[in-house]
Amino acid sequence: MKIRLGNMRTGAAGKVQELIVDLEPSDPKDWYAGIGNWFIDAPHQSPAWRHYMLSAIHLRAIDGVKPAHLRQPGATHEFMMMAMDPGKNPDPLNPESWSYLRPHNLAEQVELRDDSAAIMLLDQCATNIAEGRLWAEPPLSGQVEPWRSFLRAWAAESHPGN
């Protein structure tokens, strides 16, 4: 896997940086479910850490990979927010410095028309985090339901009939 930096946004709540992942034939097959990643630097969302990863994956079958666990009927994509261990000094260009804390901050499944819609929604999520409209720490800030509502409303608008 090789990482390149994509779009960046800065707002009142922090900075978000798109990570473009170039997979290699030797990478694990399940990594091919990845739709997009954003590295988040949100210094005031937790007193203990400031870096997060916002990711989206598709839930389609991949040969040789255990099927995705669908928690939401009809779900096609999952969006995840994970806090990063500050002791590893997370760096957007160094995946070896990405150690995720458990439990994950957010894991929500939605039904979208295609991967391009997932990329657009992921971009909107990242922008909203930078601007302070969505929090990187939803469980600590009481923001799980606003995240859920935002994702589902966006999905419904982009995929009529849900």
TORKOL-4160 file (C-alpha; in steps of 0.2 Angstrom, whole numbers, padded with zeros to 4 digits, m for minus):
162
<pt num="1" X="0000" Y="0000" Z="0000"/>
<pt num="2" X="0006" Y="0017" Z="m0004"/>
<pt num="3" X="m0002" Y="0033" Z="0002"/>
<pt num="4" X="m0004" Y="0050" Z="m0006"/>
<pt num="5" X="m0011" Y="0066" Z="0000"/>
<pt num="6" X="m0027" Y="0072" Z="m0008"/>
<pt num="7" X="m0039" Y="0086" Z="m0004"/>
<pt num="8" X="m0037" Y="0096" Z="0013"/>
<pt num="9" X="m0049" Y="0107" Z="0022"/>
<pt num="10" X="m0047" Y="0117" Z="0038"/>
<pt num="11" X="m0061" Y="0124" Z="0049"/>
<pt num="12" X="m0065" Y="0130" Z="0066"/>
<pt num="13" X="m0064" Y="0112" Z="0073"/>
<pt num="14" X="m0048" Y="0106" Z="0064"/>
<pt num="15" X="m0040" Y="0100" Z="0049"/>
<pt num="16" X="m0045" Y="0085" Z="0038"/>
<pt num="17" X="m0033" Y="0077" Z="0024"/>
<pt num="18" X="m0039" Y="0065" Z="0011"/>
<pt num="19" X="m0028" Y="0050" Z="0010"/>
<pt num="20" X="m0027" Y="0042" Z="m0007"/>
<pt num="21" X="m0023" Y="0023" Z="m0005"/>
<pt num="22" X="m0014" Y="0014" Z="m0020"/>
<pt num="23" X="m0015" Y="m0004" Z="m0016"/>
<pt num="24" X="m0002" Y="m0017" Z="m0022"/>
<pt num="25" X="m0006" Y="m0035" Z="m0027"/>
<pt num="26" X="0002" Y="m0041" Z="m0011"/>
<pt num="27" X="m0010" Y="m0032" Z="0000"/>
<pt num="28" X="m0024" Y="m0041" Z="0009"/>
<pt num="29" X="m0039" Y="m0044" Z="m0001"/>
<pt num="30" X="m0051" Y="m0036" Z="0011"/>
<pt num="31" X="m0042" Y="m0019" Z="0009"/>
<pt num="32" X="m0050" Y="m0019" Z="m0008"/>
<pt num="33" X="m0067" Y="m0014" Z="0000"/>
<pt num="34" X="m0060" Y="0003" Z="0005"/>
<pt num="35" X="m0068" Y="0017" Z="m0004"/>
<pt num="36" X="m0059" Y="0032" Z="0005"/>
<pt num="37" X="m0050" Y="0038" Z="0020"/>
<pt num="38" X="m0048" Y="0055" Z="0028"/>
<pt num="39" X="m0035" Y="0059" Z="0042"/>
<pt num="40" X="m0042" Y="0070" Z="0054"/>
<pt num="41" X="m0033" Y="0082" Z="0066"/>
<pt num="42" X="m0046" Y="0089" Z="0078"/>
<pt num="43" X="m0036" Y="0095" Z="0093"/>
<pt num="44" X="m0051" Y="0100" Z="0105"/>
<pt num="45" X="m0062" Y="0085" Z="0103"/>
<pt num="46" X="m0054" Y="0074" Z="0116"/>
<pt num="47" X="m0042" Y="0079" Z="0130"/>
<pt num="48" X="m0032" Y="0063" Z="0127"/>
<pt num="49" X="m0029" Y="0062" Z="0108"/>
<pt num="50" X="m0032" Y="0073" Z="0093"/>
<pt num="51" X="m0030" Y="0061" Z="0078"/>
<pt num="52" X="m0044" Y="0051" Z="0069"/>
<pt num="53" X="m0047" Y="0041" Z="0054"/>
<pt num="54" X="m0063" Y="0043" Z="0044"/>
<pt num="55" X="m0066" Y="0028" Z="0032"/>
<pt num="56" X="m0079" Y="0021" Z="0021"/>
<pt num="57" X="m0080" Y="0003" Z="0014"/>
<pt num="58" X="m0091" Y="m0006" Z="0002"/>
<pt num="59" X="m0100" Y="m0021" Z="0009"/>
<pt num="60" X="m0100" Y="m0031" Z="m0008"/>
<pt num="61" X="m0093" Y="m0049" Z="m0008"/>
<pt num="62" X="m0075" Y="m0050" Z="m0012"/>
<pt num="63" X="m0068" Y="m0067" Z="m0017"/>
<pt num="64" X="m0058" Y="m0076" Z="m0004"/>
<pt num="65" X="m0064" Y="m0064" Z="0010"/>
<pt num="66" X="m0077" Y="m0067" Z="0024"/>
<pt num="67" X="m0094" Y="m0059" Z="0019"/>
<pt num="68" X="m0098" Y="m0042" Z="0027"/>
<pt num="69" X="m0109" Y="m0043" Z="0042"/>
<pt num="70" X="m0124" Y="m0032" Z="0038"/>
<pt num="71" X="m0132" Y="m0024" Z="0053"/>
<pt num="72" X="m0143" Y="m0013" Z="0043"/>
<pt num="73" X="m0154" Y="m0022" Z="0030"/>
<pt num="74" X="m0150" Y="m0017" Z="0012"/>
<pt num="75" X="m0134" Y="m0008" Z="0018"/>
<pt num="76" X="m0121" Y="m0006" Z="0004"/>
<pt num="77" X="m0108" Y="0004" Z="0013"/>
<pt num="78" X="m0101" Y="0007" Z="0030"/>
<pt num="79" X="m0093" Y="0023" Z="0038"/>
<pt num="80" X="m0081" Y="0022" Z="0052"/>
<pt num="81" X="m0073" Y="0034" Z="0064"/>
<pt num="82" X="m0058" Y="0028" Z="0074"/>
<pt num="83" X="m0047" Y="0038" Z="0086"/>
<pt num="84" X="m0029" Y="0035" Z="0084"/>
<pt num="85" X="m0016" Y="0031" Z="0098"/>
<pt num="86" X="m0007" Y="0047" Z="0102"/>
<pt num="87" X="0008" Y="0037" Z="0108"/>
<pt num="88" X="0011" Y="0031" Z="0090"/>
<pt num="89" X="0012" Y="0050" Z="0084"/>
<pt num="90" X="0000" Y="0047" Z="0070"/>
<pt num="91" X="0006" Y="0053" Z="0053"/>
<pt num="92" X="m0005" Y="0053" Z="0038"/>
<pt num="93" X="0009" Y="0047" Z="0026"/>
<pt num="94" X="0015" Y="0033" Z="0038"/>
<pt num="95" X="0002" Y="0019" Z="0040"/>
<pt num="96" X="0013" Y="0010" Z="0053"/>
<pt num="97" X="0009" Y="0025" Z="0065"/>
<pt num="98" X="m0010" Y="0022" Z="0064"/>
<pt num="99" X="m0014" Y="0012" Z="0079"/>
<pt num="100" X="m0033" Y="0013" Z="0082"/>
<pt num="101" X="m0041" Y="0014" Z="0099"/>
<pt num="102" X="m0056" Y="0003" Z="0104"/>
<pt num="103" X="m0070" Y="0004" Z="0104"/>
<pt num="104" X="m0072" Y="0013" Z="0087"/>
<pt num="105" X="m0080" Y="0030" Z="0088"/>
<pt num="106" X="m0093" Y="0026" Z="0075"/>
<pt num="107" X="m0098" Y="0012" Z="0063"/>
<pt num="108" X="m0113" Y="0016" Z="0053"/>
<pt num="109" X="m0120" Y="0006" Z="0038"/>
<pt num="110" X="m0131" Y="0015" Z="0025"/>
<pt num="111" X="m0138" Y="0011" Z="0007"/>
<pt num="112" X="m0131" Y="0021" Z="m0007"/>
<pt num="113" X="m0133" Y="0020" Z="m0025"/>
<pt num="114" X="m0114" Y="0017" Z="m0029"/>
<pt num="115" X="m0096" Y="0020" Z="m0023"/>
<pt num="116" X="m0096" Y="0038" Z="m0030"/>
<pt num="117" X="m0110" Y="0042" Z="m0019"/>
<pt num="118" X="m0100" Y="0035" Z="m0004"/>
<pt num="119" X="m0085" Y="0046" Z="m0009"/>
<pt num="120" X="m0096" Y="0061" Z="m0010"/>
<pt num="121" X="m0104" Y="0057" Z="0007"/>
<pt num="122" X="m0087" Y="0054" Z="0015"/>
<pt num="123" X="m0081" Y="0071" Z="0008"/>
<pt num="124" X="m0096" Y="0079" Z="0016"/>
<pt num="125" X="m0093" Y="0070" Z="0033"/>
<pt num="126" X="m0074" Y="0076" Z="0033"/>
<pt num="127" X="m0079" Y="0094" Z="0029"/>
<pt num="128" X="m0092" Y="0094" Z="0043"/>
<pt num="129" X="m0079" Y="0088" Z="0055"/>
<pt num="130" X="m0067" Y="0102" Z="0050"/>
<pt num="131" X="m0081" Y="0115" Z="0052"/>
<pt num="132" X="m0087" Y="0108" Z="0068"/>
<pt num="133" X="m0104" Y="0102" Z="0063"/>
<pt num="134" X="m0100" Y="0084" Z="0066"/>
<pt num="135" X="m0089" Y="0078" Z="0080"/>
<pt num="136" X="m0075" Y="0065" Z="0079"/>
<pt num="137" X="m0080" Y="0060" Z="0096"/>
<pt num="138" X="m0098" Y="0055" Z="0094"/>
<pt num="139" X="m0100" Y="0044" Z="0110"/>
<pt num="140" X="m0091" Y="0057" Z="0121"/>
<pt num="141" X="m0101" Y="0072" Z="0114"/>
<pt num="142" X="m0118" Y="0064" Z="0113"/>
<pt num="143" X="m0117" Y="0065" Z="0094"/>
<pt num="144" X="m0120" Y="0047" Z="0088"/>
<pt num="145" X="m0138" Y="0051" Z="0084"/>
<pt num="146" X="m0133" Y="0067" Z="0074"/>
<pt num="147" X="m0121" Y="0057" Z="0064"/>
<pt num="148" X="m0134" Y="0043" Z="0061"/>
<pt num="149" X="m0146" Y="0056" Z="0055"/>
<pt num="150" X="m0134" Y="0065" Z="0044"/>
<pt num="151" X="m0129" Y="0049" Z="0035"/>
<pt num="152" X="m0146" Y="0042" Z="0033"/>
<pt num="153" X="m0153" Y="0058" Z="0027"/>
<pt num="154" X="m0139" Y="0060" Z="0014"/>
<pt num="155" X="m0141" Y="0042" Z="0009"/>
<pt num="156" X="m0160" Y="0044" Z="0007"/>
<pt num="157" X="m0158" Y="0060" Z="m0004"/>
<pt num="158" X="m0145" Y="0051" Z="m0015"/>
<pt num="159" X="m0154" Y="0035" Z="m0016"/>
<pt num="160" X="m0173" Y="0038" Z="m0018"/>
<pt num="161" X="m0184" Y="0024" Z="m0012"/>
<pt num="162" X="m0175" Y="0021" Z="0004"/>
